[in-house]
Amino acid sequence: MINSIYSVLAFYGLATVIVVAAILVVLMRNIMHSVLFLAVTFIAMAGMFLLLDADFLAAVQILVYAGAVCIMLVFAIMVIRRTDMAETNLFNRQVLAGVGLTVLTLALGTIFGGRTAWTQLVTHEAVPKNTVQYIGAFMLSKYVIPFEVAALLLLVALVGAIVLARDEEVKDNAGTDDYS
């Protein structure tokens, strides 16, 4: 939790990095730069999770979002093979609509946030020191069925992707009969 002045400074520093990097994701003209700022945003979010003593969520944030999602975006950009990458993240005519929607969302959030009667949540249990151990125990005892169903669904999706990729390869090679 945020107890000391250093924690407060870290919170405000990370919050500033998150907001600035998120704005730069949208404003960058080069899509590769947007992806890099997206990774910075994800890593700063992991820092926020560490401030909240959620070490498992911080690790997942770095591995899944900063790692896998950003690498997937980079591979997708590389597959496009565009020679001129200078202005690949172009603006369109809907910028004014986006600005208007953003201002409306911020105004409504401010209004509803100001009218809400905020109460401090009092918990009697402290956050456990080894959250990964507790999550693992829950996933392999109380939540073992949903965990296994999710694993099975991921396996089916992986096998389906392989079958679809193999079908495309077979169709591409169907016209060439090279027996030499």
N, C-alpha and C positions, 0 to 999 in steps of 0.2 A: 504494500500500500504506500501511498504518498505521505510520508511522515517527515522527512527532513527537507531542508532547503535544496539539497542536491537533487532529490527526487522531483521537487517542484520545477527546478531548472531543467532537468532532463525531460519532464513532461512538456513544458512549453517549447523546448528546443525540438523535440520530436514532432509536436503538433505543428510547429512552423514548417519543418521539413516536409511533413505529409501534405499540408495545404499547398505549399509552393510547388512541390513536385507534381501534385495532382493537377494543378493549373497548367504547368508546363507540359504535361502529357497531352492536354487538349490543344495548347497553343503552338506546339512545335510543328514546323512545316515538313521536317524529315521524319518519316515514320519510325526509323531506327532510333532516333533520339527520343521519340515518344515512348518506345518500349523500354529504353534505358531509364527514363524517369519513372515509368511504371514500376520497374524493379526497385528503384530507390523508395518509392511510396510503400511498396510491400515490405521492404526491410525495415523502414521506420515504423510501420504498423507492428512488426514483430517486436521492436523495441518497446512499444506501448504495452504489448502483452507481457513482456518481461517486467515492466513496472508494476503490473497488476498481479505478479506472482503466478502467471499462467505460462510456465515454461513449455509445456506440451504444445499449447496453441502457438507459441512463438516458433517452435521448431517446425510445426506443420506449415505455418505461414511462410517460412523461408524455403522449406523443401518444396511444397506444392505450388505456392503462388510465385514467389521470386524465382524459383528454379524452373519448375515444369511449365508454368503458363508462359513465362517470358521466353523460354527456349522454344516452346511451340510457336509463339508469334514470330520469333526470329526465323525459324525454319519455314513458316508460311510465307514470310517476306522473301526469303531466299528462293523459294520455289517459283515465285512470280517472275523472277529474273528480269527485272526492269533495269534498263541501262542507266536511265537518268533518275537517280534517287534524291536529287536536290529538293524537289517539291512534290513529295508523294503523299503528303497528308494535307490535301487541299481543302479550303473552305468552300462552302456553297451558299446559296441564297437563304438558307434557313438559320443563319447566325442570329439575326434579330429575334426570331421566334425562340431560339434557345436562350438568349439573354433574358427575354421576357419571362419565360418559364422558370428560369433560375431565380430571378428577382421575386416572382410570385411564390415559389417554394420557400425561399428564405424569409419572406414576409410572413407567410402562414406559419412556418416553424417558430419564428420569433413570437408571434401572437399566441399560438397555442402553448409554447414553452413558458411565456410570461403568465398565462392564466392558470397553469397547472400548480396544484398545491403539492410541492415537492416535500417528501418526508425522507428522513434518513433511515435506511434499512439497518436494523439492529440484528446481527446474527450472534448466536451463542457459540457457534463452532468456528474455530479459526481455520484458515486455509491450510490444508495439509502441506507439509514440506515437500513430499515426494508425490506430486500430482500425477506423474506418469505411472507410478506404481498403482495408484488408486484407479486410474482410468483403465489400466490393463486388467486389474482385478474385476472391475465391473464388466468389461467387454468379454471376459472369459468365464464369467459366472452368470450374472443377471441378464446380460444382453448378448449371450452367445448366439442365439438364433438369429436376431437381426444382423449380427456381425457376419455370420456364415452366409446368410442370404445375400448380403452386399458383396461378399467375396465371390459367390456363385454368379451373380449378375455381372460383375466385372470380368470374370472368366468367360462367360457367354459373349460379352461384347468384344473381348479380345479375339476369341475364335471366329466370331462373325466378321471382324475386320480382316483377319487373315484370309478367310474364305472369299470375301469380296475382292481383296487385292489379288488373290490367286486367280479368280475368274477373269479379271481384267488382263492378267498376264497371259492366260490361256487364249483369250480372244485376240490379243495382240500377236501371238505367235502362231495362230491357226493358219494363216495364209502362207507361212514359210515352212516348207517340208525339206529340211536339210538333213539328209541321212549320212553325210560323209564323215 
